[in-house]
Amino acid sequence: DQSLPPPGSLPAVPPLPLLQALQVRAPGSQGWQAGPASGQPLRYMLNLYRHAADREGRPRHGRSLGTNTVRLVQASSPGGPPWAGRRYVQLLTYRLEGLSETEHLLRATVVYLPSLMLAQGRLLCALELAATSEAPGVLLSPAARPRHGWAEADVTPYLMQGNGSAGSLALQHVCVRAGRVGSRDAPVALSHPFLLLYLNDTQAGLALPVREPHRHRR
Amino acid sequence: DTGTLAHDLPGYLRDQGGEKSDCSLRSFPVSFAQLGWDHWIIAPHRYNPRYCKGACPHLLRYDYHAPNHAVVQSFVHQLVDANVPWPSCVPYRYSPISVLMIERDGGILYKEYENMIAESCTCR
């Protein structure tokens, strides 16, 4: 029958995004448990989730994140003590190779605490794009209004321009103790800033902006 | 006599009185722990996909969103060949769900999946 399409052009089996994710990305159920909600990255994502969805998981109308996927990437850092007196300097690397081909980057921010109260004094922190052989370091500006103490610095241009194409983004986390400082102050264990990737997953089966289906008159 | 059937529709619907057994949306909350996914999905804890169950009426009313084909199939079953089944009670419209997931590499992922909660039923 000439009306049949050639085998090569037959439609592919429709993807099942949830089951694919379960198969490819989910941690094995054996011997692995998501720990209790702890750690700043997890707390931040739970806040983001509560803002975007109700208790049953329905996306809240009018509070859209503007995309269907937000991926949090944690930094890796080389060993070695980052403290030198009152100054803290840590090089952070964010690896991006885990992104799926269907996930298209819309926006990227780095989330960090610009100010942290200590028992004595406070800690002031900033982020720099790490200097390379071709370009000097760049101090990143936080968004005008930090939420819940968190500041977000936009790093989209650096990923779009190709910094991320190498599969990673390198930043420098710099903090300084301010206020009355005693010589016996213990070094503070700081959690690393984390990278948030706002992605549009174009794989069929992911949610599009909610809209009422068109109903035809009958 | 389809004309008579249509004419008798109000009385037919009154006589049936079986709203409870009619095709309708039913609630069924489950936890992700019951589905075995709680090591992966950390929010929400509970999920109500809901489901459609019940008999499709012999005359498909407008609120069943049934396509013309379903109307014809019900007549075929009734008037021509009972081996052709009644239209089935299935979901018609869905809404998405947002989930928060922990991945193998320790990353945390927010994702919206489409067609995860049944919102209404139809006879098809």
Interface residues (C-beta under 8 A of the other chain):
Chain A: P17 L18 A21 L22 R25 A26 P27 G28 S29 W32 Q33 A34 A37 P41 L42 M45 L46 L48 Y49 A52 A53 R55 E56 G57 R58 P59 L65 N68 T69 V70 R71 L72 V73 Q74 G98 D201 G205 L206 A207 L208 V210 P213 R215 R218
Chain B: G36 W37 D38 H39 W40 I42 A43 P44 R46 Y47 N48 Y62 H65 N68 R93 S95 P96 I97 S98 V99 L100 M101 I102 E103 R104 D105 G106 G107 I108 L109 Y110 K111 E112 Y113 E114 N115 M116 I117
